[in-house]
Amino acid sequence: MEITRTAVADTAAVLAPRGRLDLVTASRLRAEIAATVAEGRPRVVVDLEGVTFVDSSGLGALIAGLKVARDAGGELRIANAGKQAVTVLSITRLDRVLRQYPSVDEALAGF
Amino acid sequence: MRFESTADETALDRLHELLAAFWESQPSVMPDDRIRLETVLSEVVGNVVAHGTRPDGTKPHVSVALAASDDEVWADVSDDGDAPPAHEHGLPDALEESGRGLWIAHEVADRLDHSRSDGGDNLWHVVIQRR
């Protein structure tokens, strides 16, 4: 799974994975978030525009990323979640923990 | 429509390819119903990949069969690996990184039954009522 990272200002970054976020690919996202935070960018927006599918492993990677970001004084937010992602986020009530935004700009604006 | 595979990292790719082909053959199935079946099957097959490895280290075989009627889409999944993890009864805490897979599957499916065959295979029957 390809993940594009775009640095924003001094302490933020946008990560854009492409494809499915599932058992096989979740660990890559987890590692990419950890690396982004470790490099001094704990304000992370995960852009789900190019993500076709999220399962429980994908949710786990997002939660792990949220904790890493918060431990470093930052936050993790989601943008452009598709129908299937919104479905699993709301069913698991993680939509209360992982804040979703309709666009990357709006997600960044809150930081 | 069905596929059989070794339950390794490619099994989920095969599953999604099968699902794409299935939807092409069943164009009247609504997007929300498709999302629900895909979500449940990804968790069930994902569990076989994650937990089904036998004590001797070999990976099980998994097969998935899909079918549809006017009222339902359903799937039968079988694998010859280890028994699945005990059914997670409740949703874990929000900040838990794992333990949601089967809970999601049970929550999303209209029916999700598990049994073991006489030969020791795991059998899952998934039903999605078409809305």
gemmi code that builds the backbone of each chain (N, CA, C; Angstrom):
import gemmi

chains = {
    "A": [
        ("MET", (0.855, -1.190, 0.000), (0.000, 0.000, 0.000), (0.891, 1.239, 0.000)),
        ("GLU", (0.649, 2.101, -0.942), (1.436, 3.320, -1.048), (0.876, 4.359, -0.084)),
        ("ILE", (1.754, 5.065, 0.624), (1.304, 6.149, 1.506), (2.118, 7.391, 1.169)),
        ("THR", (1.435, 8.446, 0.780), (2.120, 9.706, 0.489), (2.109, 10.562, 1.736)),
        ("ARG", (3.260, 11.156, 2.063), (3.314, 12.053, 3.211), (3.612, 13.456, 2.726)),
        ("THR", (2.805, 14.416, 3.190), (3.031, 15.817, 2.834), (3.213, 16.611, 4.120)),
        ("ALA", (4.360, 17.264, 4.254), (4.599, 18.089, 5.447), (3.795, 19.370, 5.341)),
        ("VAL", (3.263, 19.832, 6.453), (2.472, 21.068, 6.485), (2.959, 21.910, 7.659)),
        ("ALA", (3.308, 23.144, 7.387), (3.816, 24.047, 8.435), (4.942, 23.359, 9.205)),
        ("ASP", (5.067, 23.646, 10.485), (6.206, 23.099, 11.224), (5.943, 21.758, 11.862)),
        ("THR", (4.685, 21.530, 12.271), (4.446, 20.359, 13.125), (3.336, 19.452, 12.630)),
        ("ALA", (2.882, 19.672, 11.384), (1.777, 18.862, 10.895), (2.171, 18.105, 9.633)),
        ("ALA", (1.375, 17.104, 9.310), (1.607, 16.346, 8.082), (0.299, 15.695, 7.653)),
        ("VAL", (0.178, 15.493, 6.344), (-0.963, 14.776, 5.801), (-0.456, 13.452, 5.238)),
        ("LEU", (-1.068, 12.360, 5.669), (-0.720, 11.039, 5.141), (-1.872, 10.561, 4.267)),
        ("ALA", (-1.557, 10.131, 3.063), (-2.602, 9.692, 2.138), (-2.308, 8.265, 1.683)),
        ("PRO", (-2.896, 7.274, 2.365), (-2.729, 5.902, 1.911), (-3.625, 5.629, 0.698)),
        ("ARG", (-3.240, 4.648, -0.104), (-4.064, 4.286, -1.257), (-4.363, 2.801, -1.222)),
        ("GLY", (-5.638, 2.461, -1.458), (-6.007, 1.045, -1.502), (-6.741, 0.630, -0.251)),
        ("ARG", (-6.631, -0.647, 0.103), (-7.346, -1.156, 1.279), (-6.498, -0.990, 2.529)),
        ("LEU", (-7.165, -0.622, 3.598), (-6.532, -0.540, 4.908), (-7.022, -1.762, 5.685)),
        ("ASP", (-6.281, -2.840, 5.598), (-6.772, -4.071, 6.223), (-5.641, -4.804, 6.918)),
        ("LEU", (-5.872, -6.054, 7.235), (-4.932, -6.866, 7.984), (-3.521, -6.804, 7.400)),
        ("VAL", (-3.448, -6.824, 6.077), (-2.142, -6.906, 5.429), (-1.424, -5.551, 5.406)),
        ("THR", (-2.180, -4.473, 5.293), (-1.561, -3.158, 5.081), (-1.556, -2.258, 6.320)),
        ("ALA", (-2.330, -2.638, 7.347), (-2.476, -1.761, 8.510), (-1.142, -1.443, 9.174)),
        ("SER", (-0.245, -2.430, 9.236), (1.017, -2.190, 9.940), (1.856, -1.136, 9.224)),
        ("ARG", (1.683, -1.017, 7.909), (2.428, 0.024, 7.181), (1.945, 1.406, 7.582)),
        ("LEU", (0.639, 1.550, 7.723), (0.115, 2.857, 8.129), (0.563, 3.181, 9.545)),
        ("ARG", (0.488, 2.173, 10.401), (0.924, 2.356, 11.786), (2.364, 2.849, 11.830)),
        ("ALA", (3.227, 2.222, 11.041), (4.652, 2.590, 11.023), (4.848, 3.991, 10.445)),
        ("GLU", (4.087, 4.316, 9.420), (4.238, 5.624, 8.791), (3.801, 6.743, 9.732)),
        ("ILE", (2.723, 6.508, 10.472), (2.280, 7.504, 11.456), (3.352, 7.670, 12.529)),
        ("ALA", (3.884, 6.564, 13.026), (4.913, 6.625, 14.074), (6.137, 7.385, 13.580)),
        ("ALA", (6.538, 7.131, 12.341), (7.714, 7.823, 11.797), (7.437, 9.317, 11.650)),
        ("THR", (6.244, 9.651, 11.206), (5.860, 11.056, 11.033), (5.913, 11.794, 12.367)),
        ("VAL", (5.365, 11.188, 13.387), (5.368, 11.798, 14.720), (6.790, 11.901, 15.248)),
        ("ALA", (7.579, 10.844, 15.057), (8.964, 10.827, 15.557), (9.806, 11.907, 14.900)),
        ("GLU", (9.431, 12.280, 13.680), (10.195, 13.321, 12.988), (9.691, 14.712, 13.329)),
        ("GLY", (8.898, 14.817, 14.394), (8.513, 16.131, 14.893), (7.219, 16.677, 14.324)),
        ("ARG", (6.390, 15.776, 13.759), (5.109, 16.213, 13.202), (3.977, 15.410, 13.835)),
        ("PRO", (3.586, 15.778, 15.063), (2.570, 15.001, 15.759), (1.134, 15.411, 15.411)),
        ("ARG", (0.961, 16.419, 14.575), (-0.396, 16.794, 14.142), (-0.606, 16.139, 12.787)),
        ("VAL", (-1.344, 15.027, 12.824), (-1.421, 14.174, 11.632), (-2.847, 14.152, 11.099)),
        ("VAL", (-2.969, 14.374, 9.802), (-4.255, 14.169, 9.133), (-4.098, 12.960, 8.221)),
        ("VAL", (-4.967, 11.976, 8.382), (-4.964, 10.827, 7.481), (-6.072, 11.051, 6.458)),
        ("ASP", (-5.666, 11.244, 5.224), (-6.598, 11.509, 4.132), (-7.046, 10.176, 3.558)),
        ("LEU", (-8.327, 9.859, 3.744), (-8.836, 8.547, 3.308), (-9.443, 8.566, 1.907)),
        ("GLU", (-9.207, 9.668, 1.172), (-9.758, 9.798, -0.182), (-9.443, 8.583, -1.047)),
        ("GLY", (-8.208, 8.092, -0.985), (-7.788, 6.987, -1.845), (-7.932, 5.618, -1.196)),
        ("VAL", (-8.598, 5.562, -0.049), (-8.754, 4.293, 0.671), (-10.102, 3.688, 0.318)),
        ("THR", (-10.068, 2.491, -0.221), (-11.284, 1.863, -0.729), (-12.014, 1.043, 0.333)),
        ("PHE", (-11.297, 0.691, 1.410), (-11.885, -0.248, 2.365), (-11.093, -0.188, 3.664)),
        ("VAL", (-11.809, -0.183, 4.791), (-11.162, -0.196, 6.110), (-11.757, -1.332, 6.928)),
        ("ASP", (-10.923, -2.193, 7.481), (-11.466, -3.211, 8.385), (-10.936, -2.994, 9.800)),
        ("SER", (-11.168, -3.955, 10.687), (-10.825, -3.739, 12.097), (-9.321, -3.531, 12.288)),
        ("SER", (-8.496, -4.145, 11.437), (-7.049, -3.915, 11.541), (-6.704, -2.478, 11.169)),
        ("GLY", (-7.392, -1.964, 10.166), (-7.199, -0.572, 9.774), (-7.604, 0.365, 10.902)),
        ("LEU", (-8.709, 0.062, 11.555), (-9.134, 0.865, 12.704), (-8.077, 0.809, 13.803)),
        ("GLY", (-7.531, -0.376, 14.023), (-6.487, -0.535, 15.036), (-5.276, 0.335, 14.742)),
        ("ALA", (-4.897, 0.412, 13.465), (-3.746, 1.240, 13.090), (-4.043, 2.717, 13.335)),
        ("LEU", (-5.265, 3.135, 13.057), (-5.644, 4.535, 13.281), (-5.652, 4.850, 14.781)),
        ("ILE", (-6.157, 3.913, 15.581), (-6.162, 4.122, 17.035), (-4.736, 4.154, 17.569)),
        ("ALA", (-3.900, 3.246, 17.097), (-2.498, 3.249, 17.529), (-1.860, 4.584, 17.169)),
        ("GLY", (-2.139, 5.065, 15.962), (-1.593, 6.341, 15.511), (-2.093, 7.496, 16.365)),
        ("LEU", (-3.383, 7.433, 16.733), (-3.950, 8.477, 17.587), (-3.198, 8.550, 18.910)),
        ("LYS", (-2.916, 7.401, 19.491), (-2.226, 7.380, 20.787), (-0.796, 7.909, 20.663)),
        ("VAL", (-0.110, 7.505, 19.620), (1.263, 7.978, 19.408), (1.282, 9.496, 19.216)),
        ("ALA", (0.333, 9.990, 18.435), (0.266, 11.437, 18.187), (-0.028, 12.198, 19.475)),
        ("ARG", (-0.983, 11.695, 20.243), (-1.345, 12.378, 21.495), (-0.207, 12.340, 22.503)),
        ("ASP", (0.497, 11.218, 22.571), (1.625, 11.112, 23.500), (2.699, 12.143, 23.186)),
        ("ALA", (2.760, 12.557, 21.920), (3.752, 13.551, 21.512), (3.163, 14.955, 21.507)),
        ("GLY", (1.998, 15.116, 22.119), (1.388, 16.440, 22.218), (0.597, 16.847, 20.986)),
        ("GLY", (0.310, 15.875, 20.117), (-0.414, 16.203, 18.893), (-1.776, 15.550, 18.862)),
        ("GLU", (-2.243, 15.268, 17.648), (-3.584, 14.718, 17.449), (-3.621, 14.045, 16.090)),
        ("LEU", (-4.555, 13.112, 15.933), (-4.723, 12.492, 14.622), (-6.153, 12.698, 14.187)),
        ("ARG", (-6.340, 13.139, 12.962), (-7.682, 13.365, 12.432), (-7.807, 12.687, 11.084)),
        ("ILE", (-9.053, 12.448, 10.711), (-9.335, 11.758, 9.450), (-10.062, 12.720, 8.522)),
        ("ALA", (-9.759, 12.617, 7.226), (-10.496, 13.416, 6.253), (-10.948, 12.529, 5.105)),
        ("ASN", (-12.040, 12.934, 4.446), (-12.505, 12.270, 3.219), (-12.814, 10.792, 3.395)),
        ("ALA", (-13.409, 10.439, 4.549), (-13.773, 9.032, 4.746), (-14.917, 8.660, 3.806)),
        ("GLY", (-14.786, 7.531, 3.123), (-15.834, 7.055, 2.220), (-16.917, 6.329, 2.984)),
        ("LYS", (-17.930, 5.876, 2.261), (-19.108, 5.260, 2.874), (-18.765, 4.054, 3.739)),
        ("GLN", (-17.897, 3.190, 3.218), (-17.575, 1.980, 3.976), (-16.800, 2.336, 5.241)),
        ("ALA", (-15.887, 3.288, 5.161), (-15.118, 3.711, 6.334), (-16.037, 4.329, 7.375)),
        ("VAL", (-16.948, 5.179, 6.926), (-17.892, 5.802, 7.849), (-18.743, 4.730, 8.533)),
        ("THR", (-19.126, 3.714, 7.779), (-19.927, 2.616, 8.338), (-19.193, 1.935, 9.489)),
        ("VAL", (-17.938, 1.534, 9.267), (-17.242, 0.819, 10.340), (-16.890, 1.759, 11.499)),
        ("LEU", (-16.610, 3.013, 11.200), (-16.308, 3.959, 12.279), (-17.529, 4.191, 13.157)),
        ("SER", (-18.704, 4.286, 12.564), (-19.866, 4.580, 13.400), (-20.337, 3.341, 14.145)),
        ("ILE", (-20.246, 2.177, 13.500), (-20.680, 0.955, 14.180), (-19.836, 0.651, 15.402)),
        ("THR", (-18.569, 0.965, 15.346), (-17.666, 0.701, 16.464), (-17.595, 1.889, 17.408)),
        ("ARG", (-18.371, 2.915, 17.107), (-18.401, 4.141, 17.904), (-17.040, 4.846, 17.951)),
        ("LEU", (-16.168, 4.501, 17.023), (-14.871, 5.184, 16.986), (-14.988, 6.549, 16.340)),
        ("ASP", (-16.180, 6.844, 15.796), (-16.352, 8.182, 15.235), (-16.375, 9.224, 16.347)),
        ("ARG", (-16.488, 8.760, 17.580), (-16.422, 9.705, 18.697), (-14.980, 9.989, 19.104)),
        ("VAL", (-14.086, 9.130, 18.694), (-12.694, 9.248, 19.127), (-11.815, 9.761, 17.990)),
        ("LEU", (-12.095, 9.285, 16.780), (-11.317, 9.691, 15.609), (-12.124, 10.745, 14.869)),
        ("ARG", (-11.746, 12.010, 15.050), (-12.539, 13.081, 14.455), (-12.396, 13.083, 12.946)),
        ("GLN", (-13.556, 13.166, 12.290), (-13.584, 13.141, 10.831), (-13.889, 14.523, 10.292)),
        ("TYR", (-13.273, 14.860, 9.171), (-13.511, 16.134, 8.508), (-13.822, 15.872, 7.042)),
        ("PRO", (-14.614, 16.748, 6.425), (-14.964, 16.529, 5.021), (-13.824, 16.841, 4.050)),
        ("SER", (-12.778, 17.504, 4.530), (-11.649, 17.778, 3.637), (-10.373, 17.884, 4.459)),
        ("VAL", (-9.257, 17.747, 3.763), (-7.960, 17.872, 4.437), (-7.783, 19.285, 4.990)),
        ("ASP", (-8.182, 20.293, 4.210), (-8.014, 21.684, 4.662), (-8.759, 21.935, 5.965)),
        ("GLU", (-9.978, 21.414, 6.029), (-10.747, 21.613, 7.262), (-10.119, 20.875, 8.437)),
        ("ALA", (-9.560, 19.697, 8.169), (-8.891, 18.953, 9.245), (-7.673, 19.721, 9.742)),
        ("LEU", (-6.923, 20.321, 8.834), (-5.725, 21.075, 9.220), (-6.079, 22.376, 9.922)),
        ("ALA", (-7.188, 22.970, 9.522), (-7.569, 24.272, 10.072), (-7.777, 24.199, 11.571)),
        ("GLY", (-8.195, 23.046, 12.040), (-8.465, 22.936, 13.468), (-7.229, 22.860, 14.334)),
        ("PHE", (-6.080, 22.620, 13.741), (-4.871, 22.439, 14.548), (-4.344, 23.770, 15.069)),
    ],
    "B": [
        ("MET", (-20.707, -18.562, -6.929), (-19.353, -18.073, -7.273), (-18.450, -18.356, -6.087)),
        ("ARG", (-17.270, -18.886, -6.297), (-16.445, -19.246, -5.155), (-14.970, -19.152, -5.483)),
        ("PHE", (-14.158, -19.098, -4.419), (-12.722, -19.255, -4.626), (-12.161, -20.069, -3.476)),
        ("GLU", (-11.001, -20.638, -3.741), (-10.265, -21.357, -2.705), (-8.845, -20.856, -2.717)),
        ("SER", (-8.289, -20.745, -1.527), (-6.954, -20.157, -1.446), (-6.249, -20.637, -0.195)),
        ("THR", (-4.933, -20.570, -0.202), (-4.192, -20.672, 1.057), (-4.450, -19.384, 1.825)),
        ("ALA", (-4.618, -19.500, 3.125), (-4.958, -18.328, 3.930), (-3.718, -17.525, 4.278)),
        ("ASP", (-3.107, -16.941, 3.222), (-1.952, -16.064, 3.449), (-2.331, -14.644, 3.033)),
        ("GLU", (-1.325, -13.770, 2.919), (-1.628, -12.353, 2.662), (-2.379, -12.140, 1.349)),
        ("THR", (-2.268, -13.070, 0.405), (-2.955, -12.854, -0.873), (-4.434, -13.205, -0.805)),
        ("ALA", (-4.833, -13.894, 0.275), (-6.223, -14.346, 0.364), (-7.201, -13.170, 0.371)),
        ("LEU", (-6.808, -12.061, 1.007), (-7.721, -10.923, 1.040), (-7.829, -10.261, -0.334)),
        ("ASP", (-6.720, -10.238, -1.088), (-6.794, -9.732, -2.466), (-7.775, -10.582, -3.264)),
        ("ARG", (-7.631, -11.914, -3.126), (-8.519, -12.826, -3.864), (-9.969, -12.603, -3.450)),
        ("LEU", (-10.181, -12.393, -2.161), (-11.541, -12.169, -1.677), (-12.154, -10.946, -2.350)),
        ("HIS", (-11.397, -9.859, -2.404), (-11.954, -8.642, -2.989), (-12.138, -8.771, -4.500)),
        ("GLU", (-11.260, -9.535, -5.141), (-11.448, -9.807, -6.578), (-12.727, -10.600, -6.799)),
        ("LEU", (-12.948, -11.600, -5.945), (-14.166, -12.415, -6.054), (-15.396, -11.541, -5.851)),
        ("LEU", (-15.340, -10.675, -4.841), (-16.470, -9.798, -4.560), (-16.749, -8.876, -5.739)),
        ("ALA", (-15.695, -8.324, -6.344), (-15.887, -7.433, -7.493), (-16.577, -8.186, -8.636)),
        ("ALA", (-16.130, -9.403, -8.886), (-16.738, -10.210, -9.947), (-18.183, -10.538, -9.615)),
        ("PHE", (-18.418, -10.806, -8.345), (-19.779, -11.156, -7.912), (-20.730, -9.992, -8.120)),
        ("TRP", (-20.276, -8.776, -7.756), (-21.160, -7.617, -7.914), (-21.433, -7.341, -9.399)),
        ("GLU", (-20.452, -7.607, -10.237), (-20.685, -7.444, -11.679), (-21.783, -8.370, -12.156)),
        ("SER", (-21.834, -9.553, -11.547), (-22.847, -10.528, -11.961), (-24.188, -10.275, -11.284)),
        ("GLN", (-24.189, -9.380, -10.279), (-25.404, -9.084, -9.524), (-25.585, -7.561, -9.423)),
        ("PRO", (-25.794, -6.900, -10.542), (-25.790, -5.433, -10.528), (-26.899, -4.801, -9.706)),
        ("SER", (-27.940, -5.565, -9.371), (-29.035, -4.954, -8.621), (-28.781, -4.878, -7.120)),
        ("VAL", (-27.694, -5.457, -6.644), (-27.419, -5.381, -5.202), (-26.965, -3.961, -4.870)),
        ("MET", (-27.617, -3.363, -3.873), (-27.369, -1.960, -3.537), (-26.014, -1.765, -2.859)),
        ("PRO", (-25.424, -0.580, -3.032), (-24.105, -0.306, -2.446), (-24.004, -0.600, -0.950)),
        ("ASP", (-25.023, -0.229, -0.192), (-24.947, -0.460, 1.253), (-24.907, -1.957, 1.578)),
        ("ASP", (-25.641, -2.751, 0.823), (-25.622, -4.198, 1.055), (-24.254, -4.764, 0.681)),
        ("ARG", (-23.675, -4.224, -0.394), (-22.336, -4.665, -0.792), (-21.325, -4.346, 0.302)),
        ("ILE", (-21.401, -3.137, 0.829), (-20.482, -2.732, 1.896), (-20.595, -3.678, 3.076)),
        ("ARG", (-21.832, -4.045, 3.420), (-22.002, -4.904, 4.593), (-21.400, -6.286, 4.362)),
        ("LEU", (-21.642, -6.875, 3.194), (-21.077, -8.211, 2.961), (-19.551, -8.144, 2.931)),
        ("GLU", (-19.015, -7.135, 2.262), (-17.549, -7.012, 2.170), (-16.934, -6.826, 3.542)),
        ("THR", (-17.573, -6.024, 4.366), (-17.048, -5.777, 5.706), (-17.028, -7.067, 6.521)),
        ("VAL", (-18.123, -7.815, 6.506), (-18.179, -9.055, 7.287), (-17.146, -10.059, 6.775)),
        ("LEU", (-17.086, -10.236, 5.452), (-16.175, -11.246, 4.914), (-14.715, -10.880, 5.141)),
        ("SER", (-14.398, -9.591, 5.092), (-13.016, -9.199, 5.348), (-12.610, -9.587, 6.766)),
        ("GLU", (-13.527, -9.434, 7.721), (-13.208, -9.807, 9.097), (-13.092, -11.323, 9.247)),
        ("VAL", (-14.033, -12.061, 8.653), (-14.032, -13.525, 8.813), (-12.799, -14.133, 8.143)),
        ("VAL", (-12.541, -13.740, 6.908), (-11.376, -14.289, 6.201), (-10.083, -13.754, 6.827)),
        ("GLY", (-10.101, -12.493, 7.236), (-8.944, -11.912, 7.907), (-8.580, -12.683, 9.170)),
        ("ASN", (-9.599, -13.148, 9.894), (-9.348, -13.947, 11.089), (-8.661, -15.257, 10.764)),
        ("VAL", (-9.056, -15.867, 9.647), (-8.407, -17.123, 9.244), (-6.938, -16.851, 8.932)),
        ("VAL", (-6.680, -15.765, 8.230), (-5.295, -15.415, 7.884), (-4.492, -15.114, 9.150)),
        ("ALA", (-5.109, -14.383, 10.066), (-4.376, -13.941, 11.264), (-4.201, -15.052, 12.287)),
        ("HIS", (-5.202, -15.904, 12.451), (-5.207, -16.844, 13.583), (-5.265, -18.306, 13.201)),
        ("GLY", (-5.383, -18.595, 11.900), (-5.669, -19.978, 11.532), (-4.456, -20.876, 11.367)),
        ("THR", (-3.253, -20.301, 11.470), (-2.056, -21.120, 11.254), (-2.035, -22.294, 12.215)),
        ("ARG", (-1.742, -23.461, 11.687), (-1.780, -24.669, 12.507), (-0.566, -24.718, 13.436)),
        ("PRO", (-0.648, -25.536, 14.474), (0.479, -25.664, 15.410), (1.797, -26.015, 14.697)),
        ("ASP", (1.719, -26.712, 13.572), (2.963, -27.062, 12.875), (3.439, -25.949, 11.952)),
        ("GLY", (2.748, -24.810, 11.976), (3.199, -23.655, 11.205), (2.637, -23.565, 9.802)),
        ("THR", (1.912, -24.582, 9.367), (1.351, -24.522, 8.015), (0.083, -23.675, 8.013)),
        ("LYS", (-0.168, -23.071, 6.863), (-1.344, -22.209, 6.765), (-2.537, -23.007, 6.251)),
        ("PRO", (-3.714, -22.676, 6.736), (-4.892, -23.424, 6.299), (-5.329, -23.018, 4.891)),
        ("HIS", (-6.261, -23.768, 4.373), (-6.936, -23.402, 3.139), (-8.266, -22.794, 3.501)),
        ("VAL", (-8.670, -21.803, 2.739), (-9.960, -21.167, 2.983), (-10.728, -21.145, 1.674)),
        ("SER", (-12.019, -21.378, 1.774), (-12.840, -21.252, 0.579), (-14.028, -20.360, 0.890)),
        ("VAL", (-14.428, -19.588, -0.104), (-15.541, -18.652, 0.050), (-16.498, -18.865, -1.107)),
        ("ALA", (-17.772, -19.038, -0.789), (-18.800, -19.149, -1.820), (-19.816, -18.042, -1.599)),
        ("LEU", (-20.232, -17.388, -2.692), (-21.174, -16.268, -2.604), (-22.423, -16.583, -3.411)),
        ("ALA", (-23.561, -16.104, -2.935), (-24.798, -16.295, -3.682), (-25.763, -15.175, -3.337)),
        ("ALA", (-26.759, -14.992, -4.206), (-27.739, -13.933, -3.961), (-29.117, -14.390, -4.384)),
        ("SER", (-30.129, -13.864, -3.679), (-31.513, -14.043, -4.083), (-32.127, -12.647, -4.082)),
        ("ASP", (-33.411, -12.568, -4.337), (-34.061, -11.252, -4.312), (-33.974, -10.605, -2.940)),
        ("ASP", (-33.953, -11.435, -1.894), (-34.021, -10.900, -0.531), (-32.702, -10.827, 0.201)),
        ("GLU", (-31.729, -11.640, -0.230), (-30.502, -11.767, 0.555), (-29.287, -11.925, -0.333)),
        ("VAL", (-28.143, -11.561, 0.235), (-26.882, -12.058, -0.299), (-26.262, -12.858, 0.836)),
        ("TRP", (-25.627, -13.962, 0.491), (-25.042, -14.753, 1.559), (-23.719, -15.359, 1.130)),
        ("ALA", (-22.980, -15.798, 2.135), (-21.659, -16.357, 1.882), (-21.424, -17.530, 2.814)),
        ("ASP", (-20.700, -18.504, 2.296), (-20.247, -19.619, 3.129), (-18.739, -19.645, 3.069)),
        ("VAL", (-18.128, -19.586, 4.225), (-16.664, -19.588, 4.329), (-16.270, -20.839, 5.090)),
        ("SER", (-15.312, -21.571, 4.562), (-14.808, -22.688, 5.358), (-13.284, -22.666, 5.340)),
        ("ASP", (-12.694, -23.099, 6.432), (-11.247, -23.219, 6.482), (-10.888, -24.434, 7.321)),
        ("ASP", (-9.703, -24.967, 7.047), (-9.291, -26.183, 7.761), (-8.190, -25.880, 8.759)),
        ("GLY", (-8.227, -24.662, 9.301), (-7.207, -24.272, 10.273), (-7.668, -24.449, 11.696)),
        ("ASP", (-6.962, -23.753, 12.570), (-7.297, -23.796, 13.988), (-8.670, -23.185, 14.246)),
        ("ALA", (-9.250, -23.514, 15.371), (-10.534, -22.920, 15.738), (-10.365, -21.412, 15.886)),
        ("PRO", (-11.387, -20.637, 15.589), (-11.265, -19.181, 15.654), (-11.189, -18.714, 17.095)),
        ("PRO", (-10.751, -17.487, 17.295), (-10.733, -16.961, 18.665), (-12.151, -16.945, 19.228)),
        ("ALA", (-12.249, -17.058, 20.511), (-13.565, -17.028, 21.151), (-14.267, -15.742, 20.760)),
        ("HIS", (-15.553, -15.843, 20.574), (-16.328, -14.687, 20.150), (-16.177, -13.563, 21.163)),
        ("GLU", (-15.755, -12.406, 20.669), (-15.595, -11.251, 21.549), (-16.990, -10.775, 21.930)),
        ("HIS", (-17.273, -10.720, 23.215), (-18.648, -10.444, 23.608), (-19.033, -8.986, 23.483)),
        ("GLY", (-18.133, -8.130, 23.850), (-18.482, -6.714, 23.807), (-17.439, -5.956, 23.020)),
        ("LEU", (-17.767, -4.718, 22.745), (-16.826, -3.867, 22.043), (-15.724, -3.467, 23.025)),
        ("PRO", (-14.467, -3.617, 22.632), (-13.406, -3.186, 23.541), (-13.433, -1.672, 23.734)),
        ("ASP", (-12.671, -1.189, 24.711), (-12.568, 0.256, 24.933), (-12.098, 0.958, 23.664)),
        ("ALA", (-12.483, 2.204, 23.544), (-12.191, 2.974, 22.331), (-10.724, 2.942, 21.953)),
        ("LEU", (-9.837, 3.022, 22.948), (-8.411, 3.133, 22.632), (-7.701, 1.786, 22.531)),
        ("GLU", (-8.454, 0.701, 22.559), (-7.859, -0.608, 22.313), (-7.542, -0.730, 20.832)),
        ("GLU", (-6.383, -1.319, 20.546), (-5.969, -1.399, 19.152), (-6.460, -2.653, 18.454)),
        ("SER", (-7.015, -3.589, 19.207), (-7.463, -4.817, 18.543), (-8.679, -5.375, 19.272)),
        ("GLY", (-9.230, -6.452, 18.740), (-10.328, -7.143, 19.406), (-11.698, -6.774, 18.881)),
        ("ARG", (-11.751, -6.071, 17.754), (-13.065, -5.653, 17.265), (-13.569, -6.500, 16.102)),
        ("GLY", (-12.719, -7.288, 15.508), (-13.041, -7.904, 14.224), (-14.330, -8.700, 14.204)),
        ("LEU", (-14.429, -9.718, 15.086), (-15.632, -10.546, 15.059), (-16.833, -9.771, 15.578)),
        ("TRP", (-16.596, -8.823, 16.480), (-17.710, -8.006, 16.970), (-18.326, -7.243, 15.796)),
        ("ILE", (-17.468, -6.636, 14.968), (-17.952, -5.907, 13.798), (-18.737, -6.846, 12.887)),
        ("ALA", (-18.171, -8.032, 12.654), (-18.831, -8.990, 11.758), (-20.231, -9.332, 12.274)),
        ("HIS", (-20.341, -9.608, 13.565), (-21.654, -9.958, 14.137), (-22.613, -8.776, 14.095)),
        ("GLU", (-22.080, -7.591, 14.300), (-22.924, -6.400, 14.338), (-23.468, -6.067, 12.948)),
        ("VAL", (-22.627, -6.240, 11.935), (-22.996, -5.826, 10.578), (-23.856, -6.862, 9.857)),
        ("ALA", (-23.568, -8.137, 10.106), (-24.322, -9.190, 9.424), (-25.715, -9.319, 10.021)),
        ("ASP", (-26.656, -9.744, 9.193), (-27.973, -10.051, 9.743), (-27.955, -11.428, 10.390)),
        ("ARG", (-27.133, -12.320, 9.844), (-26.891, -13.597, 10.516), (-25.444, -13.958, 10.321)),
        ("LEU", (-24.814, -14.441, 11.379), (-23.445, -14.943, 11.268), (-23.344, -16.166, 12.156)),
        ("ASP", (-23.281, -17.330, 11.529), (-23.249, -18.582, 12.290), (-21.908, -19.261, 12.093)),
        ("HIS", (-21.390, -19.801, 13.160), (-20.146, -20.563, 13.079), (-20.369, -21.972, 13.582)),
        ("SER", (-19.798, -22.934, 12.900), (-19.839, -24.309, 13.400), (-18.571, -25.019, 12.951)),
        ("ARG", (-18.373, -26.207, 13.484), (-17.237, -27.030, 13.054), (-17.806, -28.270, 12.394)),
        ("SER", (-17.244, -28.632, 11.277), (-17.712, -29.848, 10.606), (-17.107, -31.064, 11.311)),
        ("ASP", (-17.614, -32.240, 10.957), (-17.057, -33.460, 11.554), (-15.570, -33.603, 11.262)),
        ("GLY", (-15.165, -33.110, 10.081), (-13.759, -33.204, 9.698), (-12.883, -32.145, 10.338)),
        ("GLY", (-13.483, -31.280, 11.184), (-12.681, -30.272, 11.872), (-12.546, -28.966, 11.115)),
        ("ASP", (-13.344, -28.785, 10.053), (-13.297, -27.502, 9.345), (-14.149, -26.465, 10.081)),
        ("ASN", (-13.706, -25.207, 10.029), (-14.552, -24.113, 10.497), (-15.508, -23.742, 9.383)),
        ("LEU", (-16.764, -23.589, 9.726), (-17.766, -23.206, 8.732), (-18.446, -21.935, 9.200)),
        ("TRP", (-18.447, -20.917, 8.331), (-19.149, -19.669, 8.656), (-20.242, -19.457, 7.619)),
        ("HIS", (-21.414, -19.096, 8.087), (-22.507, -18.775, 7.172), (-22.922, -17.339, 7.462)),
        ("VAL", (-22.824, -16.498, 6.431), (-23.111, -15.070, 6.581), (-24.348, -14.737, 5.770)),
        ("VAL", (-25.277, -14.028, 6.364), (-26.450, -13.589, 5.605), (-26.607, -12.081, 5.739)),
        ("ILE", (-26.770, -11.419, 4.611), (-27.087, -9.992, 4.580), (-28.477, -9.862, 3.948)),
        ("GLN", (-29.416, -9.299, 4.704), (-30.749, -9.056, 4.153), (-30.673, -7.838, 3.246)),
        ("ARG", (-31.198, -7.954, 2.055), (-31.145, -6.816, 1.147), (-32.184, -5.793, 1.547)),
        ("ARG", (-31.712, -4.540, 1.638), (-32.620, -3.487, 2.138), (-33.079, -2.600, 0.986)),
    ],
}
model = gemmi.Model(1)
for chain_id, residues in chains.items():
    chain = gemmi.Chain(chain_id)
    for i, (resn, *xyz) in enumerate(residues, 1):
        res = gemmi.Residue()
        res.name, res.seqid = resn, gemmi.SeqId(i, " ")
        for name, pos in zip(("N", "CA", "C"), xyz):
            atom = gemmi.Atom()
            atom.name, atom.element = name, gemmi.Element(name[0])
            atom.pos, atom.b_iso = gemmi.Position(*pos), 0.0
            res.add_atom(atom)
        chain.add_residue(res)
    model.add_chain(chain)
structure = gemmi.Structure()
structure.add_model(model)
structure.setup_entities()
